[in-house]
């Protein structure tokens, strides 16, 4: 019988970082190591999926690094799709490889429901985005283009907005809230009220943290290999992450821990 916690709560997004390799070197990125990064082995990816089977979650997000440069990207994608037939599967990418490799684009169309594409001056991927977005939308995929406002010119911002409107993609903008870009520090009296089963980030070695803006390794709370992994995912948080004090999305709950949320409370 499932525990009361697992029986009443659902994780919104389980994110697996399958690589820290990337074909770009964006100044604001803390999630990639360029060409010097590492890939998650296929057998470890399969084992992580086994561990996630103990959790109710709404969507699986494959990210990196740049996931499409992983040498086993097609096999990883097909495995996730076959193991999670009723789950929304999301790819986070810069689309550069997809625009240049038809096999990888075909894999993406076959295996993913949503494609999230970072697009700005740092990524330098405007031509590739113009190639990929029409193909993905023609295949019926949800496409979200994300532009970091500190890293895009006004003319390019208008260009991406127009592309999105023409093909029915979603264009969102944000600030760089996972690094310090000079905003004043927050007055932290409690924990972030926005964390209510938002994200579970899983690193290459299985270490986990529960915020997309958290800093890899430094903010690791537990491991996917822990015997009580599933319970830890839904346990109240008791400390701030490294970047809580600078996060634009931070709102202070005023509580010492995040309260347990039940189905009835929702």
Phi and psi in degrees as GROMACS dihedral restraints (atoms count N, CA, C in turn):
[ dihedral_restraints ]
;  ai    aj    ak    al  type     phi  dphi    fc
    3     4     5     6     1   -66.4    20    10
    4     5     6     7     1   151.3    20    10
    6     7     8     9     1   -67.2    20    10
    7     8     9    10     1   159.2    20    10
    9    10    11    12     1   -55.6    20    10
   10    11    12    13     1   -37.1    20    10
   12    13    14    15     1   -64.1    20    10
   13    14    15    16     1   -51.0    20    10
   15    16    17    18     1   -68.9    20    10
   16    17    18    19     1   -24.3    20    10
   18    19    20    21     1   -78.8    20    10
   19    20    21    22     1   -15.7    20    10
   21    22    23    24     1  -120.7    20    10
   22    23    24    25     1    -5.4    20    10
   24    25    26    27     1  -125.9    20    10
   25    26    27    28     1   144.7    20    10
   27    28    29    30     1  -128.9    20    10
   28    29    30    31     1   127.6    20    10
   30    31    32    33     1   -71.3    20    10
   31    32    33    34     1   136.4    20    10
   33    34    35    36     1   -72.5    20    10
   34    35    36    37     1   -47.2    20    10
   36    37    38    39     1  -141.5    20    10
   37    38    39    40     1   127.6    20    10
   39    40    41    42     1  -103.4    20    10
   40    41    42    43     1   119.5    20    10
   42    43    44    45     1  -111.1    20    10
   43    44    45    46     1   130.2    20    10
   45    46    47    48     1  -114.7    20    10
   46    47    48    49     1   121.9    20    10
   48    49    50    51     1   -85.0    20    10
   49    50    51    52     1   105.2    20    10
   51    52    53    54     1   -87.7    20    10
   52    53    54    55     1   -11.2    20    10
   54    55    56    57     1  -160.7    20    10
   55    56    57    58     1   153.1    20    10
   57    58    59    60     1  -109.5    20    10
   58    59    60    61     1     6.7    20    10
   60    61    62    63     1   -76.2    20    10
   61    62    63    64     1   148.9    20    10
   63    64    65    66     1  -154.0    20    10
   64    65    66    67     1   151.0    20    10
   66    67    68    69     1   -93.6    20    10
   67    68    69    70     1     8.0    20    10
   69    70    71    72     1  -131.8    20    10
   70    71    72    73     1   165.9    20    10
   72    73    74    75     1  -134.7    20    10
   73    74    75    76     1    68.9    20    10
   75    76    77    78     1   -69.9    20    10
   76    77    78    79     1   135.6    20    10
   78    79    80    81     1   -60.9    20    10
   79    80    81    82     1   -34.0    20    10
   81    82    83    84     1   -86.3    20    10
   82    83    84    85     1    -4.1    20    10
   84    85    86    87     1   -85.9    20    10
   85    86    87    88     1   132.0    20    10
   87    88    89    90     1  -111.7    20    10
   88    89    90    91     1     7.1    20    10
   90    91    92    93     1  -106.1    20    10
   91    92    93    94     1    -0.1    20    10
   93    94    95    96     1  -138.8    20    10
   94    95    96    97     1   156.5    20    10
   96    97    98    99     1  -122.0    20    10
   97    98    99   100     1    28.2    20    10
   99   100   101   102     1    60.7    20    10
  100   101   102   103     1  -144.6    20    10
  102   103   104   105     1   -72.3    20    10
  103   104   105   106     1   -11.1    20    10
  105   106   107   108     1   -90.1    20    10
  106   107   108   109     1     5.2    20    10
  108   109   110   111     1   -73.7    20    10
  109   110   111   112     1  -175.5    20    10
  111   112   113   114     1  -125.0    20    10
  112   113   114   115     1   156.3    20    10
  114   115   116   117     1  -106.7    20    10
  115   116   117   118     1   143.7    20    10
  117   118   119   120     1   -75.5    20    10
  118   119   120   121     1   126.3    20    10
  120   121   122   123     1   -61.9    20    10
  121   122   123   124     1   150.4    20    10
  123   124   125   126     1   -59.5    20    10
  124   125   126   127     1   -40.4    20    10
  126   127   128   129     1   -67.5    20    10
  127   128   129   130     1   -32.6    20    10
  129   130   131   132     1   -70.3    20    10
  130   131   132   133     1   -39.1    20    10
  132   133   134   135     1   -58.6    20    10
  133   134   135   136     1   -44.2    20    10
  135   136   137   138     1   -62.2    20    10
  136   137   138   139     1   -38.5    20    10
  138   139   140   141     1   -67.8    20    10
  139   140   141   142     1   -37.5    20    10
  141   142   143   144     1   -63.3    20    10
  142   143   144   145     1   -41.1    20    10
  144   145   146   147     1   -61.0    20    10
  145   146   147   148     1   -37.6    20    10
  147   148   149   150     1   -59.8    20    10
  148   149   150   151     1   -43.7    20    10
  150   151   152   153     1   -67.4    20    10
  151   152   153   154     1   -36.6    20    10
  153   154   155   156     1   -69.1    20    10
  154   155   156   157     1   -16.9    20    10
  156   157   158   159     1   -61.7    20    10
  157   158   159   160     1   -19.7    20    10
  159   160   161   162     1   -81.2    20    10
  160   161   162   163     1    -6.2    20    10
  162   163   164   165     1  -112.1    20    10
  163   164   165   166     1   140.1    20    10
  165   166   167   168     1   -83.5    20    10
  166   167   168   169     1   121.5    20    10
  168   169   170   171     1  -143.6    20    10
  169   170   171   172     1   152.4    20    10
  171   172   173   174     1   -85.3    20    10
  172   173   174   175     1   -35.1    20    10
  174   175   176   177     1  -148.9    20    10
  175   176   177   178     1   150.2    20    10
  177   178   179   180     1  -106.4    20    10
  178   179   180   181     1   128.8    20    10
  180   181   182   183     1  -116.0    20    10
  181   182   183   184     1   118.4    20    10
  183   184   185   186     1   -95.7    20    10
  184   185   186   187     1   121.6    20    10
  186   187   188   189     1  -144.1    20    10
  187   188   189   190     1  -171.0    20    10
  189   190   191   192     1  -150.8    20    10
  190   191   192   193     1  -138.3    20    10
  192   193   194   195     1    42.9    20    10
  193   194   195   196     1  -167.6    20    10
  195   196   197   198     1  -106.3    20    10
  196   197   198   199     1   105.1    20    10
  198   199   200   201     1   -57.5    20    10
  199   200   201   202     1   -33.2    20    10
  201   202   203   204     1   -73.3    20    10
  202   203   204   205     1   -10.1    20    10
  204   205   206   207     1   -89.7    20    10
  205   206   207   208     1    -5.7    20    10
  207   208   209   210     1   -63.4    20    10
  208   209   210   211     1   130.9    20    10
  210   211   212   213     1   -62.5    20    10
  211   212   213   214     1   -23.6    20    10
  213   214   215   216     1  -106.3    20    10
  214   215   216   217     1    22.2    20    10
  216   217   218   219     1   -53.3    20    10
  217   218   219   220     1   -46.3    20    10
  219   220   221   222     1   -61.4    20    10
  220   221   222   223     1   -43.3    20    10
  222   223   224   225     1   -67.1    20    10
  223   224   225   226     1   -42.2    20    10
  225   226   227   228     1   -60.1    20    10
  226   227   228   229     1   -43.8    20    10
  228   229   230   231     1   -65.7    20    10
  229   230   231   232     1   -44.3    20    10
  231   232   233   234     1   -65.1    20    10
  232   233   234   235     1   -37.2    20    10
  234   235   236   237     1   -64.2    20    10
  235   236   237   238     1   -45.8    20    10
  237   238   239   240     1   -61.0    20    10
  238   239   240   241     1   -43.1    20    10
  240   241   242   243     1   -64.1    20    10
  241   242   243   244     1   -41.5    20    10
  243   244   245   246     1   -71.7    20    10
  244   245   246   247     1   -34.3    20    10
  246   247   248   249     1   -80.0    20    10
  247   248   249   250     1   -24.2    20    10
  249   250   251   252     1  -127.3    20    10
  250   251   252   253     1    63.2    20    10
  252   253   254   255     1   -63.3    20    10
  253   254   255   256     1   -26.8    20    10
  255   256   257   258     1  -103.1    20    10
  256   257   258   259     1     8.5    20    10
  258   259   260   261     1  -103.1    20    10
  259   260   261   262     1   139.9    20    10
  261   262   263   264     1   -69.3    20    10
  262   263   264   265     1   125.7    20    10
  264   265   266   267     1  -113.2    20    10
  265   266   267   268     1   128.8    20    10
  267   268   269   270     1  -119.1    20    10
  268   269   270   271     1   139.3    20    10
  270   271   272   273     1  -113.7    20    10
  271   272   273   274     1   127.2    20    10
  273   274   275   276     1   -99.8    20    10
  274   275   276   277     1   121.9    20    10
  276   277   278   279     1  -151.9    20    10
  277   278   279   280     1   163.9    20    10
  279   280   281   282     1   -98.9    20    10
  280   281   282   283     1    -2.5    20    10
  282   283   284   285     1    71.7    20    10
  283   284   285   286     1     0.5    20    10
  285   286   287   288     1   -64.5    20    10
  286   287   288   289     1   -49.0    20    10
  288   289   290   291     1   -67.1    20    10
  289   290   291   292     1   -37.2    20    10
  291   292   293   294     1   -60.9    20    10
  292   293   294   295     1   -36.3    20    10
  294   295   296   297     1   -72.5    20    10
  295   296   297   298     1   -20.8    20    10
  297   298   299   300     1  -108.6    20    10
  298   299   300   301     1    -6.8    20    10
  300   301   302   303     1  -135.9    20    10
  301   302   303   304     1   104.8    20    10
  303   304   305   306     1   -62.8    20    10
  304   305   306   307     1   -35.1    20    10
  306   307   308   309     1   -62.5    20    10
  307   308   309   310     1   -41.4    20    10
  309   310   311   312     1   -71.1    20    10
  310   311   312   313     1   -35.6    20    10
  312   313   314   315     1   -64.9    20    10
  313   314   315   316     1   -42.2    20    10
  315   316   317   318     1   -63.1    20    10
  316   317   318   319     1   -39.6    20    10
  318   319   320   321     1   -61.5    20    10
  319   320   321   322     1   -43.0    20    10
  321   322   323   324     1   -62.6    20    10
  322   323   324   325     1   -43.7    20    10
  324   325   326   327     1   -64.7    20    10
  325   326   327   328     1   -36.7    20    10
  327   328   329   330     1   -75.3    20    10
  328   329   330   331     1   -30.6    20    10
  330   331   332   333     1  -111.7    20    10
  331   332   333   334     1   -18.9    20    10
  333   334   335   336     1  -115.5    20    10
  334   335   336   337     1   145.7    20    10
  336   337   338   339     1   -94.1    20    10
  337   338   339   340     1   -36.3    20    10
  339   340   341   342     1  -130.3    20    10
  340   341   342   343     1   142.1    20    10
  342   343   344   345     1  -125.3    20    10
  343   344   345   346     1   119.5    20    10
  345   346   347   348     1  -102.8    20    10
  346   347   348   349     1   121.8    20    10
  348   349   350   351     1  -120.7    20    10
  349   350   351   352     1   120.5    20    10
  351   352   353   354     1   -76.2    20    10
  352   353   354   355     1   129.1    20    10
  354   355   356   357     1  -144.1    20    10
  355   356   357   358     1   111.2    20    10
  357   358   359   360     1  -166.7    20    10
  358   359   360   361     1  -175.9    20    10
  360   361   362   363     1   -62.7    20    10
  361   362   363   364     1   -33.3    20    10
  363   364   365   366     1   -64.3    20    10
  364   365   366   367     1   -43.8    20    10
  366   367   368   369     1   -71.3    20    10
  367   368   369   370     1   -28.1    20    10
  369   370   371   372     1    51.3    20    10
  370   371   372   373     1    48.1    20    10
  372   373   374   375     1  -124.9    20    10
  373   374   375   376     1    27.5    20    10
  375   376   377   378     1   -61.9    20    10
  376   377   378   379     1   -44.7    20    10
  378   379   380   381     1   -62.7    20    10
  379   380   381   382     1   -42.4    20    10
  381   382   383   384     1   -66.4    20    10
  382   383   384   385     1   -38.7    20    10
  384   385   386   387     1   -64.6    20    10
  385   386   387   388     1   -38.8    20    10
  387   388   389   390     1   -64.2    20    10
  388   389   390   391     1   -28.8    20    10
  390   391   392   393     1   -78.4    20    10
  391   392   393   394     1   -42.5    20    10
  393   394   395   396     1   -81.3    20    10
  394   395   396   397     1   -40.4    20    10
  396   397   398   399     1   -56.9    20    10
  397   398   399   400     1   -47.3    20    10
  399   400   401   402     1   -60.0    20    10
  400   401   402   403     1   -38.8    20    10
  402   403   404   405     1   -67.3    20    10
  403   404   405   406     1   -42.3    20    10
  405   406   407   408     1   -67.4    20    10
  406   407   408   409     1   -41.5    20    10
  408   409   410   411     1   -69.4    20    10
  409   410   411   412     1   -35.2    20    10
  411   412   413   414     1   -63.8    20    10
  412   413   414   415     1   -27.6    20    10
  414   415   416   417     1   -85.9    20    10
  415   416   417   418     1     2.0    20    10
  417   418   419   420     1    83.2    20    10
  418   419   420   421     1    16.7    20    10
  420   421   422   423     1   -84.9    20    10
  421   422   423   424     1   143.9    20    10
  423   424   425   426     1   -75.0    20    10
  424   425   426   427     1   126.7    20    10
  426   427   428   429     1  -122.6    20    10
  427   428   429   430     1   127.3    20    10
  429   430   431   432     1  -119.6    20    10
  430   431   432   433     1   122.0    20    10
  432   433   434   435     1  -100.1    20    10
  433   434   435   436     1   126.1    20    10
  435   436   437   438     1  -116.7    20    10
  436   437   438   439     1   119.2    20    10
  438   439   440   441     1  -113.1    20    10
  439   440   441   442     1   127.5    20    10
  441   442   443   444     1   -81.4    20    10
  442   443   444   445     1   121.3    20    10
  444   445   446   447     1   -63.6    20    10
  445   446   447   448     1   -30.4    20    10
  447   448   449   450     1   -75.7    20    10
  448   449   450   451     1    -4.1    20    10
  450   451   452   453     1  -129.9    20    10
  451   452   453   454     1    28.4    20    10
  453   454   455   456     1  -147.2    20    10
  454   455   456   457     1   141.5    20    10
  456   457   458   459     1   -81.1    20    10
  457   458   459   460     1   156.0    20    10
  459   460   461   462     1   -57.4    20    10
  460   461   462   463     1   -39.1    20    10
  462   463   464   465     1   -64.6    20    10
  463   464   465   466     1   -42.7    20    10
  465   466   467   468     1   -68.4    20    10
  466   467   468   469     1   -34.2    20    10
  468   469   470   471     1   -62.2    20    10
  469   470   471   472     1   -43.1    20    10
  471   472   473   474     1   -64.5    20    10
  472   473   474   475     1   -37.8    20    10
  474   475   476   477     1   -62.8    20    10
  475   476   477   478     1   -45.3    20    10
  477   478   479   480     1   -70.4    20    10
  478   479   480   481     1   -35.6    20    10
  480   481   482   483     1   -63.3    20    10
  481   482   483   484     1   -40.8    20    10
  483   484   485   486     1   -67.4    20    10
  484   485   486   487     1   -41.8    20    10
  486   487   488   489     1   -59.9    20    10
  487   488   489   490     1   -44.4    20    10
  489   490   491   492     1   -61.7    20    10
  490   491   492   493     1   -43.8    20    10
  492   493   494   495     1   -64.8    20    10
  493   494   495   496     1   -37.8    20    10
  495   496   497   498     1   -67.0    20    10
  496   497   498   499     1   -34.4    20    10
  498   499   500   501     1  -113.4    20    10
  499   500   501   502     1     4.1    20    10
  501   502   503   504     1    76.5    20    10
  502   503   504   505     1    25.9    20    10
  504   505   506   507     1   -85.2    20    10
  505   506   507   508     1   166.3    20    10
  507   508   509   510     1  -104.9    20    10
  508   509   510   511     1   128.1    20    10
  510   511   512   513     1  -112.4    20    10
  511   512   513   514     1   122.6    20    10
  513   514   515   516     1  -123.7    20    10
  514   515   516   517     1   153.8    20    10
  516   517   518   519     1  -126.5    20    10
  517   518   519   520     1   153.9    20    10
  519   520   521   522     1  -154.5    20    10
  520   521   522   523     1   165.9    20    10
  522   523   524   525     1   -91.1    20    10
  523   524   525   526     1   166.8    20    10
  525   526   527   528     1   -80.9    20    10
  526   527   528   529     1    84.1    20    10
  528   529   530   531     1   -92.3    20    10
  529   530   531   532     1     9.5    20    10
  531   532   533   534     1  -104.9    20    10
  532   533   534   535     1     7.5    20    10
  534   535   536   537     1  -138.3    20    10
  535   536   537   538     1   165.4    20    10
  537   538   539   540     1   -81.6    20    10
  538   539   540   541     1   111.0    20    10
  540   541   542   543     1  -110.4    20    10
  541   542   543   544     1    22.5    20    10
  543   544   545   546     1   101.7    20    10
  544   545   546   547     1    -1.5    20    10
  546   547   548   549     1   -71.2    20    10
  547   548   549   550     1   152.7    20    10
  549   550   551   552     1   -64.6    20    10
  550   551   552   553     1   149.8    20    10
  552   553   554   555     1   -67.0    20    10
  553   554   555   556     1   145.6    20    10
  555   556   557   558     1   -76.9    20    10
  556   557   558   559     1   153.6    20    10
  558   559   560   561     1   -86.6    20    10
  559   560   561   562     1   101.1    20    10
  561   562   563   564     1   -90.7    20    10
  562   563   564   565     1   107.1    20    10
  564   565   566   567     1  -106.4    20    10
  565   566   567   568     1   -21.7    20    10
  567   568   569   570     1  -144.6    20    10
  568   569   570   571     1  -147.3    20    10
  570   571   572   573     1  -112.9    20    10
  571   572   573   574     1   163.2    20    10
  573   574   575   576     1   -63.6    20    10
  574   575   576   577     1   119.9    20    10
  576   577   578   579     1   -69.9    20    10
  577   578   579   580     1   -15.2    20    10
  579   580   581   582     1   -75.7    20    10
  580   581   582   583     1   -17.0    20    10
  582   583   584   585     1   -82.5    20    10
  583   584   585   586     1   101.4    20    10
  585   586   587   588     1  -139.2    20    10
  586   587   588   589     1    82.8    20    10
  588   589   590   591     1    60.0    20    10
  589   590   591   592     1    42.8    20    10
  591   592   593   594     1   -75.0    20    10
  592   593   594   595     1   -69.8    20    10
  594   595   596   597     1  -138.0    20    10
  595   596   597   598     1   144.7    20    10
  597   598   599   600     1  -116.6    20    10
  598   599   600   601     1   117.9    20    10
  600   601   602   603     1   -99.1    20    10
  601   602   603   604     1   128.9    20    10
  603   604   605   606     1  -117.3    20    10
  604   605   606   607     1   119.9    20    10
  606   607   608   609     1   -79.6    20    10
  607   608   609   610     1   173.5    20    10
  609   610   611   612     1   -56.8    20    10
  610   611   612   613     1   -34.1    20    10
  612   613   614   615     1   -93.9    20    10
  613   614   615   616     1     3.6    20    10
  615   616   617   618     1    94.9    20    10
  616   617   618   619     1    -3.8    20    10
  618   619   620   621     1   -68.6    20    10
  619   620   621   622     1   148.6    20    10
  621   622   623   624     1  -129.7    20    10
  622   623   624   625     1   149.4    20    10
  624   625   626   627     1  -148.0    20    10
  625   626   627   628     1   157.2    20    10
  627   628   629   630     1  -112.2    20    10
  628   629   630   631     1    46.8    20    10
  630   631   632   633     1  -160.0    20    10
  631   632   633   634     1   132.4    20    10
  633   634   635   636     1   -65.2    20    10
  634   635   636   637     1   -27.8    20    10
  636   637   638   639     1   -89.3    20    10
  637   638   639   640     1    -2.2    20    10
  639   640   641   642     1   -70.5    20    10
  640   641   642   643     1   162.7    20    10
  642   643   644   645     1   -94.1    20    10
  643   644   645   646     1   123.1    20    10
  645   646   647   648     1   -52.8    20    10
  646   647   648   649     1   145.2    20    10
  648   649   650   651     1    68.5    20    10
  649   650   651   652     1   -57.2    20    10
  651   652   653   654     1   -60.2    20    10
  652   653   654   655     1   -31.0    20    10
  654   655   656   657     1  -104.3    20    10
  655   656   657   658     1     9.0    20    10
  657   658   659   660     1   -59.8    20    10
  658   659   660   661     1   131.6    20    10
  660   661   662   663     1  -102.9    20    10
  661   662   663   664     1   -32.3    20    10
  663   664   665   666     1  -164.9    20    10
  664   665   666   667     1  -176.2    20    10
  666   667   668   669     1  -123.1    20    10
  667   668   669   670     1   148.4    20    10
  669   670   671   672     1   -63.6    20    10
  670   671   672   673     1   -17.8    20    10
  672   673   674   675     1   -88.7    20    10
  673   674   675   676     1    -6.4    20    10
  675   676   677   678     1   -62.6    20    10
  676   677   678   679     1   143.5    20    10
  678   679   680   681     1   -60.2    20    10
  679   680   681   682     1   -35.3    20    10
  681   682   683   684     1  -102.5    20    10
  682   683   684   685     1    30.6    20    10
  684   685   686   687     1   -50.7    20    10
  685   686   687   688     1   -50.6    20    10
  687   688   689   690     1   -61.0    20    10
  688   689   690   691     1   -40.1    20    10
  690   691   692   693     1   -67.6    20    10
  691   692   693   694     1   -37.3    20    10
  693   694   695   696     1   -65.8    20    10
  694   695   696   697     1   -31.4    20    10
  696   697   698   699     1   -58.2    20    10
  697   698   699   700     1   -37.7    20    10
  699   700   701   702     1  -102.4    20    10
  700   701   702   703     1     5.4    20    10
  702   703   704   705     1   -72.7    20    10
  703   704   705   706     1   149.8    20    10
  705   706   707   708     1   -60.0    20    10
  706   707   708   709     1   144.3    20    10
  708   709   710   711     1   -80.0    20    10
  709   710   711   712     1   147.9    20    10
  711   712   713   714     1  -124.4    20    10
  712   713   714   715     1     4.3    20    10
  714   715   716   717     1  -152.7    20    10
  715   716   717   718     1   161.6    20    10
  717   718   719   720     1   -82.9    20    10
  718   719   720   721     1   153.2    20    10
  720   721   722   723     1   -83.6    20    10
  721   722   723   724     1   167.9    20    10
  723   724   725   726     1   -57.1    20    10
  724   725   726   727     1   -38.4    20    10
  726   727   728   729     1  -101.3    20    10
  727   728   729   730     1    10.3    20    10
  729   730   731   732     1   -55.0    20    10
  730   731   732   733     1   -39.5    20    10
  732   733   734   735     1   -67.5    20    10
  733   734   735   736     1   -14.2    20    10
  735   736   737   738     1  -119.6    20    10
  736   737   738   739     1     2.0    20    10
  738   739   740   741     1   -75.1    20    10
  739   740   741   742     1   126.7    20    10
  741   742   743   744     1   -63.4    20    10
  742   743   744   745     1   -25.6    20    10
  744   745   746   747     1   -89.8    20    10
  745   746   747   748     1    -0.2    20    10
  747   748   749   750     1   -66.4    20    10
  748   749   750   751     1   132.2    20    10
  750   751   752   753     1  -132.7    20    10
  751   752   753   754     1   133.9    20    10
  753   754   755   756     1   -83.7    20    10
  754   755   756   757     1   122.8    20    10
  756   757   758   759     1   -77.8    20    10
  757   758   759   760     1   -21.3    20    10
  759   760   761   762     1    76.9    20    10
  760   761   762   763     1     1.3    20    10
  762   763   764   765     1  -104.1    20    10
  763   764   765   766     1   153.5    20    10
  765   766   767   768     1   -74.3    20    10
  766   767   768   769     1   -27.1    20    10
  768   769   770   771     1  -139.6    20    10
  769   770   771   772     1   159.6    20    10
  771   772   773   774     1   -73.4    20    10
  772   773   774   775     1   128.1    20    10
  774   775   776   777     1   -69.2    20    10
  775   776   777   778     1   150.3    20    10
  777   778   779   780     1   -67.4    20    10
  778   779   780   781     1   133.6    20    10
  780   781   782   783     1  -107.7    20    10
  781   782   783   784     1   129.3    20    10
  783   784   785   786     1  -106.8    20    10
  784   785   786   787     1   168.0    20    10
  786   787   788   789     1   -60.2    20    10
  787   788   789   790     1   -39.8    20    10
  789   790   791   792     1   -63.3    20    10
  790   791   792   793     1   -38.2    20    10
  792   793   794   795     1   -66.5    20    10
  793   794   795   796     1   -27.4    20    10
